[in-house]
Amino acid sequence: MVMVADNNVGAKVNDEVEIELENMNFMTAMLIAYGFPLTALIVGIFGGYYGLLALGINDNTAQALGAMVGLLALAVSYAVIKYKDDTIKKMKKFKPVIVGIKSKDSI
């Protein structure tokens, strides 16, 4: 696996290393990667469904269109994450740090 990390231990290319990312920062990154799209999907489905029912659309049509709205919201959430990707990558708190070099004996 290839990963970009801060190298404070003098590791060289092709060295096997141990990396670390603070637990809270890892959880925040996971929330951005998975929680935001999932929330957008659920809110899109239910918001679309009940919004269409309020407009007087029949139930079957509202269900189908609600699902489409949910998928559209999911796609928009991924587009937002992709748009913000460079900004997130530059944030130091989401960058893993090399904490040690594995010796050949420990492999």
LUMVEX-677959 format. One record per residue: x, y, z of N, C-alpha, C, O, CB in turn; residue number from 1. Coordinates in nm, 3 decimals, padded with zeros to 5 digits, always signed. Glycine has a CB too. Example, Ala and Ser with C-alpha at 12.3 -4.5 7.8 and 13.67 -1.06 7.14 Angstrom:
<sites>
[[+01.319,-00.569,+00.780],[+01.230,-00.450,+00.780],[+01.320,-00.330,+00.780],[+01.424,-00.332,+00.846],[+01.131,-00.447,+00.905],1]
[[+01.285,-00.225,+00.708],[+01.367,-00.106,+00.714],[+01.290,+00.003,+00.787],[+01.341,+00.114,+00.804],[+01.408,-00.060,+00.572],2]
</sites>
This chain:
<sites>
[[+00.084,-00.117,+00.000],[+00.000,+00.000,+00.000],[+00.089,+00.124,+00.000],[+00.190,+00.130,+00.071],[-00.096,-00.001,+00.122],1]
[[+00.053,+00.221,-00.078],[+00.129,+00.345,-00.087],[+00.051,+00.455,-00.014],[-00.069,+00.472,-00.035],[+00.156,+00.384,-00.236],2]
[[+00.121,+00.528,+00.071],[+00.058,+00.633,+00.150],[+00.157,+00.748,+00.169],[+00.277,+00.724,+00.184],[+00.008,+00.579,+00.286],3]
[[+00.108,+00.868,+00.169],[+00.191,+00.984,+00.196],[+00.185,+01.013,+00.345],[+00.076,+01.026,+00.402],[+00.146,+01.108,+00.113],4]
[[+00.301,+01.023,+00.410],[+00.306,+01.046,+00.554],[+00.427,+01.133,+00.587],[+00.524,+01.137,+00.512],[+00.313,+00.913,+00.632],5]
[[+00.419,+01.203,+00.701],[+00.534,+01.280,+00.748],[+00.642,+01.183,+00.791],[+00.616,+01.088,+00.864],[+00.494,+01.375,+00.865],6]
[[+00.765,+01.208,+00.745],[+00.878,+01.119,+00.773],[+00.972,+01.187,+00.871],[+01.060,+01.264,+00.830],[+00.952,+01.080,+00.642],7]
[[+00.954,+01.160,+01.000],[+01.039,+01.220,+01.103],[+01.145,+01.123,+01.154],[+01.221,+01.157,+01.245],[+00.954,+01.269,+01.219],8]
[[+01.151,+01.002,+01.096],[+01.245,+00.902,+01.145],[+01.353,+00.866,+01.043],[+01.436,+00.780,+01.069],[+01.171,+00.777,+01.185],9]
[[+01.351,+00.931,+00.929],[+01.453,+00.907,+00.827],[+01.431,+00.781,+00.746],[+01.528,+00.719,+00.701],[+01.585,+00.900,+00.891],10]
[[+01.308,+00.742,+00.726],[+01.280,+00.622,+00.645],[+01.312,+00.652,+00.499],[+01.302,+00.765,+00.452],[+01.131,+00.578,+00.660],11]
[[+01.352,+00.545,+00.429],[+01.385,+00.558,+00.287],[+01.278,+00.488,+00.203],[+01.196,+00.414,+00.256],[+01.526,+00.498,+00.257],12]
[[+01.280,+00.513,+00.074],[+01.187,+00.448,-00.018],[+01.204,+00.297,-00.006],[+01.316,+00.247,+00.003],[+01.211,+00.495,-00.165],13]
[[+01.094,+00.225,-00.007],[+01.086,+00.079,+00.005],[+01.109,+00.026,+00.146],[+01.107,-00.095,+00.165],[+01.185,+00.016,-00.087],14]
[[+01.131,+00.113,+00.246],[+01.136,+00.067,+00.385],[+00.994,+00.036,+00.430],[+00.899,+00.105,+00.393],[+01.201,+00.174,+00.477],15]
[[+00.980,-00.069,+00.511],[+00.851,-00.096,+00.573],[+00.848,-00.018,+00.703],[+00.938,-00.028,+00.785],[+00.827,-00.250,+00.597],16]
[[+00.743,+00.060,+00.720],[+00.737,+00.150,+00.834],[+00.606,+00.132,+00.911],[+00.509,+00.075,+00.861],[+00.751,+00.296,+00.787],17]
[[+00.607,+00.182,+01.033],[+00.488,+00.188,+01.115],[+00.437,+00.331,+01.111],[+00.513,+00.426,+01.128],[+00.516,+00.141,+01.262],18]
[[+00.307,+00.345,+01.087],[+00.250,+00.480,+01.081],[+00.148,+00.496,+01.191],[+00.096,+00.398,+01.246],[+00.186,+00.507,+00.943],19]
[[+00.119,+00.621,+01.223],[+00.025,+00.651,+01.329],[-00.062,+00.769,+01.288],[-00.014,+00.864,+01.225],[+00.099,+00.681,+01.462],20]
[[-00.188,+00.761,+01.323],[-00.282,+00.871,+01.304],[-00.366,+00.876,+01.431],[-00.422,+00.774,+01.472],[-00.371,+00.852,+01.174],21]
[[-00.375,+00.992,+01.492],[-00.449,+01.003,+01.617],[-00.592,+00.951,+01.599],[-00.654,+00.973,+01.496],[-00.452,+01.148,+01.666],22]
[[-00.642,+00.882,+01.700],[-00.773,+00.817,+01.694],[-00.884,+00.916,+01.661],[-00.970,+00.887,+01.579],[-00.803,+00.747,+01.825],23]
[[-00.883,+01.033,+01.725],[-00.989,+01.131,+01.702],[-00.985,+01.182,+01.558],[-01.089,+01.199,+01.495],[-00.976,+01.250,+01.800],24]
[[-00.866,+01.205,+01.506],[-00.852,+01.250,+01.368],[-00.897,+01.141,+01.271],[-00.957,+01.170,+01.168],[-00.708,+01.291,+01.338],25]
[[-00.867,+01.015,+01.304],[-00.911,+00.903,+01.221],[-01.063,+00.896,+01.219],[-01.123,+00.875,+01.114],[-00.851,+00.771,+01.273],26]
[[-01.125,+00.913,+01.335],[-01.271,+00.907,+01.343],[-01.334,+01.023,+01.265],[-01.437,+01.006,+01.200],[-01.317,+00.909,+01.490],27]
[[-01.274,+01.140,+01.272],[-01.325,+01.254,+01.197],[-01.315,+01.229,+01.047],[-01.407,+01.261,+00.972],[-01.248,+01.382,+01.234],28]
[[-01.203,+01.173,+01.004],[-01.186,+01.140,+00.862],[-01.289,+01.036,+00.818],[-01.343,+01.046,+00.708],[-01.044,+01.089,+00.835],29]
[[-01.315,+00.937,+00.902],[-01.415,+00.835,+00.869],[-01.554,+00.897,+00.861],[-01.635,+00.859,+00.776],[-01.412,+00.722,+00.973],30]
[[-01.583,+00.990,+00.950],[-01.713,+01.057,+00.947],[-01.731,+01.136,+00.818],[-01.839,+01.136,+00.759],[-01.727,+01.151,+01.069],31]
[[-01.625,+01.202,+00.773],[-01.632,+01.276,+00.647],[-01.650,+01.179,+00.530],[-01.732,+01.204,+00.441],[-01.504,+01.362,+00.626],32]
[[-01.575,+01.070,+00.530],[-01.577,+00.978,+00.416],[-01.704,+00.895,+00.409],[-01.752,+00.866,+00.299],[-01.458,+00.886,+00.424],33]
[[-01.760,+00.856,+00.523],[-01.875,+00.767,+00.523],[-02.002,+00.829,+00.580],[-02.111,+00.807,+00.527],[-01.841,+00.643,+00.599],34]
[[-01.989,+00.904,+00.688],[-02.107,+00.960,+00.755],[-02.177,+01.067,+00.674],[-02.300,+01.067,+00.665],[-02.067,+01.017,+00.887],35]
[[-02.101,+01.157,+00.614],[-02.161,+01.264,+00.536],[-02.239,+01.211,+00.416],[-02.353,+01.252,+00.395],[-02.052,+01.361,+00.488],36]
[[-02.182,+01.119,+00.336],[-02.260,+01.065,+00.224],[-02.383,+00.984,+00.269],[-02.489,+00.993,+00.208],[-02.172,+00.976,+00.138],37]
[[-02.368,+00.907,+00.376],[-02.481,+00.829,+00.425],[-02.593,+00.920,+00.474],[-02.710,+00.894,+00.446],[-02.436,+00.735,+00.538],38]
[[-02.557,+01.025,+00.545],[-02.657,+01.122,+00.590],[-02.725,+01.188,+00.472],[-02.847,+01.205,+00.472],[-02.593,+01.228,+00.681],39]
[[-02.649,+01.226,+00.372],[-02.707,+01.289,+00.252],[-02.804,+01.193,+00.183],[-02.911,+01.235,+00.139],[-02.595,+01.332,+00.154],40]
[[-02.768,+01.067,+00.173],[-02.856,+00.967,+00.112],[-02.987,+00.955,+00.189],[-03.095,+00.960,+00.129],[-02.786,+00.831,+00.105],41]
[[-02.978,+00.939,+00.319],[-03.099,+00.920,+00.400],[-03.186,+01.045,+00.399],[-03.308,+01.035,+00.381],[-03.062,+00.885,+00.544],42]
[[-03.126,+01.161,+00.418],[-03.203,+01.286,+00.416],[-03.264,+01.307,+00.278],[-03.378,+01.352,+00.267],[-03.114,+01.407,+00.454],43]
[[-03.189,+01.276,+00.173],[-03.242,+01.290,+00.037],[-03.361,+01.200,+00.012],[-03.460,+01.243,-00.047],[-03.134,+01.259,-00.064],44]
[[-03.353,+01.075,+00.055],[-03.464,+00.981,+00.035],[-03.588,+01.028,+00.108],[-03.695,+01.043,+00.049],[-03.425,+00.840,+00.081],45]
[[-03.574,+01.050,+00.239],[-03.692,+01.087,+00.318],[-03.742,+01.227,+00.285],[-03.862,+01.251,+00.278],[-03.661,+01.077,+00.466],46]
[[-03.649,+01.320,+00.266],[-03.689,+01.457,+00.229],[-03.760,+01.459,+00.094],[-03.863,+01.525,+00.078],[-03.567,+01.549,+00.225],47]
[[-03.704,+01.386,-00.002],[-03.768,+01.378,-00.134],[-03.904,+01.312,-00.128],[-03.999,+01.360,-00.188],[-03.679,+01.302,-00.230],48]
[[-03.913,+01.202,-00.055],[-04.039,+01.127,-00.046],[-04.148,+01.212,+00.020],[-04.256,+01.230,-00.037],[-04.018,+00.997,+00.035],49]
[[-04.120,+01.264,+00.139],[-04.223,+01.341,+00.210],[-04.248,+01.476,+00.144],[-04.360,+01.528,+00.150],[-04.183,+01.361,+00.355],50]
[[-04.146,+01.533,+00.083],[-04.167,+01.658,+00.010],[-04.259,+01.638,-00.109],[-04.345,+01.721,-00.137],[-04.034,+01.715,-00.036],51]
[[-04.240,+01.528,-00.180],[-04.327,+01.498,-00.294],[-04.468,+01.463,-00.252],[-04.564,+01.498,-00.320],[-04.268,+01.385,-00.376],52]
[[-04.481,+01.393,-00.139],[-04.616,+01.365,-00.087],[-04.688,+01.495,-00.052],[-04.808,+01.509,-00.075],[-04.609,+01.273,+00.036],53]
[[-04.614,+01.589,+00.005],[-04.674,+01.718,+00.042],[-04.717,+01.796,-00.082],[-04.808,+01.879,-00.075],[-04.574,+01.802,+00.123],54]
[[-04.652,+01.769,-00.195],[-04.691,+01.836,-00.319],[-04.808,+01.766,-00.388],[-04.855,+01.812,-00.492],[-04.572,+01.842,-00.413],55]
[[-04.854,+01.654,-00.331],[-04.968,+01.584,-00.386],[-04.934,+01.475,-00.486],[-05.023,+01.426,-00.556],[-05.057,+01.682,-00.450],56]
[[-04.809,+01.436,-00.494],[-04.768,+01.326,-00.583],[-04.812,+01.195,-00.519],[-04.804,+01.180,-00.397],[-04.610,+01.327,-00.608],57]
[[-04.859,+01.099,-00.601],[-04.905,+00.972,-00.543],[-04.789,+00.895,-00.481],[-04.673,+00.920,-00.511],[-04.975,+00.886,-00.650],58]
[[-04.824,+00.799,-00.392],[-04.726,+00.730,-00.308],[-04.619,+00.655,-00.389],[-04.500,+00.668,-00.359],[-04.798,+00.634,-00.217],59]
[[-04.659,+00.578,-00.488],[-04.560,+00.500,-00.565],[-04.462,+00.590,-00.640],[-04.342,+00.562,-00.642],[-04.632,+00.409,-00.665],60]
[[-04.512,+00.694,-00.699],[-04.426,+00.787,-00.770],[-04.334,+00.860,-00.672],[-04.217,+00.883,-00.702],[-04.510,+00.888,-00.850],61]
[[-04.388,+00.897,-00.556],[-04.308,+00.966,-00.455],[-04.195,+00.876,-00.405],[-04.084,+00.924,-00.379],[-04.397,+01.011,-00.338],62]
[[-04.222,+00.746,-00.391],[-04.118,+00.653,-00.347],[-04.005,+00.646,-00.450],[-03.887,+00.653,-00.415],[-04.177,+00.513,-00.323],63]
[[-04.041,+00.631,-00.574],[-03.940,+00.620,-00.681],[-03.860,+00.750,-00.693],[-03.737,+00.747,-00.700],[-04.006,+00.587,-00.816],64]
[[-03.929,+00.862,-00.695],[-03.859,+00.989,-00.707],[-03.780,+01.021,-00.581],[-03.674,+01.084,-00.588],[-03.959,+01.102,-00.737],65]
[[-03.830,+00.979,-00.463],[-03.756,+00.998,-00.338],[-03.624,+00.923,-00.340],[-03.522,+00.973,-00.293],[-03.839,+00.952,-00.219],66]
[[-03.627,+00.801,-00.396],[-03.503,+00.723,-00.409],[-03.406,+00.794,-00.503],[-03.285,+00.797,-00.478],[-03.533,+00.580,-00.462],67]
[[-03.457,+00.850,-00.611],[-03.371,+00.923,-00.705],[-03.312,+01.047,-00.640],[-03.195,+01.079,-00.661],[-03.450,+00.962,-00.832],68]
[[-03.392,+01.118,-00.562],[-03.343,+01.236,-00.491],[-03.233,+01.195,-00.393],[-03.132,+01.264,-00.380],[-03.458,+01.309,-00.416],69]
[[-03.253,+01.083,-00.325],[-03.150,+01.032,-00.233],[-03.021,+01.001,-00.304],[-02.913,+01.035,-00.255],[-03.200,+00.909,-00.162],70]
[[-03.029,+00.936,-00.418],[-02.908,+00.905,-00.495],[-02.842,+01.031,-00.548],[-02.719,+01.040,-00.554],[-02.942,+00.812,-00.611],71]
[[-02.922,+01.128,-00.586],[-02.866,+01.256,-00.631],[-02.795,+01.326,-00.515],[-02.686,+01.382,-00.533],[-02.977,+01.347,-00.688],72]
[[-02.855,+01.323,-00.396],[-02.792,+01.383,-00.278],[-02.661,+01.312,-00.245],[-02.563,+01.376,-00.206],[-02.887,+01.379,-00.156],73]
[[-02.659,+01.179,-00.262],[-02.537,+01.101,-00.240],[-02.428,+01.145,-00.337],[-02.313,+01.165,-00.297],[-02.566,+00.951,-00.255],74]
[[-02.464,+01.158,-00.463],[-02.368,+01.201,-00.565],[-02.315,+01.342,-00.535],[-02.196,+01.369,-00.551],[-02.432,+01.198,-00.705],75]
[[-02.403,+01.430,-00.493],[-02.360,+01.567,-00.459],[-02.266,+01.564,-00.339],[-02.168,+01.639,-00.336],[-02.483,+01.656,-00.428],76]
[[-02.293,+01.479,-00.241],[-02.205,+01.472,-00.124],[-02.065,+01.424,-00.163],[-01.965,+01.475,-00.113],[-02.264,+01.379,-00.017],77]
[[-02.058,+01.326,-00.253],[-01.927,+01.281,-00.300],[-01.856,+01.389,-00.381],[-01.734,+01.402,-00.374],[-01.941,+01.154,-00.385],78]
[[-01.932,+01.467,-00.457],[-01.873,+01.577,-00.533],[-01.817,+01.683,-00.438],[-01.711,+01.740,-00.464],[-01.977,+01.639,-00.627],79]
[[-01.887,+01.710,-00.329],[-01.839,+01.808,-00.230],[-01.710,+01.756,-00.165],[-01.615,+01.832,-00.148],[-01.947,+01.835,-00.122],80]
[[-01.708,+01.629,-00.129],[-01.587,+01.572,-00.069],[-01.471,+01.579,-00.167],[-01.359,+01.614,-00.129],[-01.612,+01.425,-00.025],81]
[[-01.496,+01.546,-00.292],[-01.391,+01.552,-00.394],[-01.342,+01.696,-00.413],[-01.222,+01.719,-00.428],[-01.443,+01.496,-00.527],82]
[[-01.435,+01.791,-00.412],[-01.400,+01.932,-00.428],[-01.312,+01.979,-00.312],[-01.219,+02.057,-00.332],[-01.527,+02.019,-00.438],83]
[[-01.342,+01.934,-00.191],[-01.268,+01.975,-00.072],[-01.146,+01.887,-00.044],[-01.075,+01.911,+00.054],[-01.360,+01.973,+00.048],84]
[[-01.121,+01.787,-00.127],[-01.015,+01.690,-00.103],[-00.878,+01.754,-00.086],[-00.805,+01.719,+00.006],[-01.010,+01.591,-00.216],85]
[[-00.842,+01.846,-00.173],[-00.711,+01.910,-00.163],[-00.697,+01.989,-00.032],[-00.591,+01.988,+00.030],[-00.687,+02.003,-00.282],86]
[[-00.804,+02.056,+00.009],[-00.802,+02.131,+00.135],[-00.783,+02.036,+00.253],[-00.706,+02.065,+00.344],[-00.931,+02.212,+00.152],87]
[[-00.853,+01.924,+00.250],[-00.844,+01.827,+00.358],[-00.705,+01.763,+00.362],[-00.650,+01.741,+00.470],[-00.951,+01.718,+00.343],88]
[[-00.649,+01.734,+00.245],[-00.515,+01.674,+00.241],[-00.409,+01.765,+00.300],[-00.310,+01.717,+00.356],[-00.478,+01.639,+00.097],89]
[[-00.427,+01.897,+00.288],[-00.328,+01.992,+00.338],[-00.336,+02.009,+00.489],[-00.243,+02.062,+00.551],[-00.346,+02.125,+00.270],90]
[[-00.446,+01.965,+00.549],[-00.461,+01.979,+00.694],[-00.369,+01.880,+00.764],[-00.374,+01.759,+00.738],[-00.610,+01.956,+00.737],91]
[[-00.285,+01.929,+00.851],[-00.183,+01.848,+00.918],[-00.246,+01.740,+01.005],[-00.188,+01.632,+01.020],[-00.093,+01.937,+01.003],92]
[[-00.363,+01.766,+01.062],[-00.419,+01.670,+01.156],[-00.467,+01.541,+01.089],[-00.484,+01.440,+01.157],[-00.533,+01.733,+01.229],93]
[[-00.489,+01.543,+00.958],[-00.532,+01.422,+00.888],[-00.416,+01.348,+00.821],[-00.438,+01.250,+00.750],[-00.637,+01.457,+00.785],94]
[[-00.295,+01.396,+00.842],[-00.180,+01.334,+00.777],[-00.114,+01.233,+00.872],[-00.080,+01.268,+00.985],[-00.078,+01.442,+00.733],95]
[[-00.096,+01.110,+00.827],[-00.029,+01.011,+00.913],[+00.119,+01.045,+00.931],[+00.179,+01.114,+00.850],[-00.044,+00.870,+00.854],96]
[[+00.175,+00.994,+01.041],[+00.315,+01.019,+01.075],[+00.386,+00.885,+01.086],[+00.333,+00.791,+01.146],[+00.328,+01.101,+01.209],97]
[[+00.506,+00.875,+01.028],[+00.587,+00.755,+01.042],[+00.650,+00.758,+01.181],[+00.720,+00.852,+01.216],[+00.696,+00.746,+00.930],98]
[[+00.624,+00.652,+01.259],[+00.675,+00.648,+01.396],[+00.788,+00.548,+01.414],[+00.854,+00.546,+01.518],[+00.562,+00.615,+01.491],99]
[[+00.811,+00.464,+01.315],[+00.919,+00.367,+01.327],[+00.943,+00.294,+01.196],[+00.857,+00.288,+01.108],[+00.889,+00.267,+01.438],100]
[[+01.063,+00.238,+01.185],[+01.100,+00.158,+01.069],[+01.104,+00.013,+01.114],[+01.170,-00.020,+01.212],[+01.238,+00.203,+01.008],101]
[[+01.034,-00.074,+01.043],[+01.034,-00.216,+01.078],[+01.166,-00.278,+01.034],[+01.217,-00.250,+00.926],[+00.914,-00.290,+01.011],102]
[[+01.221,-00.362,+01.120],[+01.344,-00.431,+01.082],[+01.310,-00.554,+01.000],[+01.197,-00.602,+01.005],[+01.426,-00.471,+01.206],103]
[[+01.404,-00.605,+00.925],[+01.382,-00.722,+00.842],[+01.344,-00.844,+00.929],[+01.270,-00.932,+00.883],[+01.508,-00.753,+00.758],104]
[[+01.394,-00.849,+01.052],[+01.366,-00.961,+01.141],[+01.221,-00.963,+01.188],[+01.168,-01.071,+01.216],[+01.458,-00.955,+01.262],105]
[[+01.155,-00.848,+01.196],[+01.018,-00.843,+01.247],[+00.914,-00.870,+01.139],[+00.795,-00.875,+01.169],[+00.992,-00.709,+01.309],106]
[[+00.957,-00.886,+01.016],[+00.862,-00.908,+00.905],[+00.820,-01.052,+00.896],[+00.741,-01.088,+00.809],[+00.923,-00.864,+00.772],107]
</sites>
